[in-house]
Structures are given as structure tokens and as C-alpha cells.
């Protein structure tokens, strides 16, 4: 049985958003991320908050993808669901 997304978010103590329309995407960071990486890893940078990049994910258990993203962006990551 697949985990309920809301329960996963609560388990990982992640904020959740019904809609991502409130975020303006990071134009200067967009070119650093290959489309295939974003698609396969289910990670989407949303905005910059201080020294952190806010990233939406549909899979909070994808720790390897998050680690790669930190290295690619050379930035701290704040994950939202």
C-alpha cells in the first residue's frame, strides 16, 4: 500500500502546499538543473529564502536526490511537500 502524501510530510516534518502558484521559480538557478534530473528526482526549486533554496518534492524519502541537488546548487536545501 502506498503511503499517504500528507502522512509522509508529517512524518518528515515538512510543510505542505496544495498549490505551488504562490512561488516564483528561481530563474538564475533553473539553467543549472537538467530537465531529466528534475523529472526523475521529483525535485523542483521554488524560491530562495536567505541562504536556503526551497525545493518541492513528491518523494521525501529521496535522500540521494536531495544530496545531489545540494551539490549541484551548492546551497542549503529546505524541502517542502
C-alpha positions in Angstrom: 0.0 0.0 0.0 1.4 3.4 -1.0 1.9 5.9 1.8 -0.5 8.9 2.1 1.4 12.0 1.0 0.1 14.0 3.9 1.3 11.4 6.4 4.7 11.3 4.7 5.0 15.1 5.0 4.1 14.9 8.7 6.5 12.0 9.3 9.4 14.1 7.8 8.2 17.3 9.5 7.8 19.1 6.1 5.5 22.0 5.3 2.9 21.1 2.7 1.3 23.2 -0.1 -1.8 22.4 -2.1 -0.6 24.8 -4.9 2.8 26.0 -5.9 1.5 29.0 -7.7 2.5 31.3 -4.8 6.2 30.7 -5.6 8.2 32.4 -8.2 10.7 29.9 -9.6 14.4 30.7 -9.4 15.3 31.8 -12.9 19.0 32.1 -12.3 19.2 28.6 -10.8 16.9 26.9 -13.4 19.7 26.5 -16.0 21.8 24.6 -13.5 19.3 21.8 -13.3 18.9 19.4 -16.3 15.2 18.7 -17.1 15.8 15.0 -16.7 17.3 15.4 -13.2 14.2 17.4 -12.1 11.8 14.9 -13.7 13.5 11.7 -12.4 14.3 13.0 -8.9 10.9 14.8 -8.5 12.6 17.9 -7.1 11.6 21.4 -8.1 13.3 24.5 -6.8 10.7 27.1 -5.9 12.4 30.1 -4.3 15.4 31.4 -2.4 15.0 32.2 1.4 18.1 33.7 2.7 20.9 31.1 2.2 18.4 28.2 1.5 16.8 27.1 -1.7 13.2 26.0 -1.1 12.6 22.8 -3.0 9.3 20.9 -3.6 9.3 17.2 -3.7 6.8 14.4 -4.2 9.1 11.9 -2.5 10.6 13.0 0.8 12.4 9.6 1.1 14.6 10.5 -1.9 17.6 11.4 0.2 20.1 10.7 -2.6 18.4 13.1 -4.9 18.4 15.8 -2.3 22.1 15.2 -1.6 22.8 15.6 -5.4 20.7 18.8 -5.5 22.6 20.3 -2.6 25.9 19.6 -4.5 24.6 20.9 -7.8 23.2 24.2 -6.3 26.0 24.5 -3.7 23.3 25.7 -1.3 21.4 24.6 1.8 18.0 23.0 0.9 14.7 23.4 2.6 12.3 20.7 1.5 8.5 21.2 1.2 5.9 18.7 0.1 
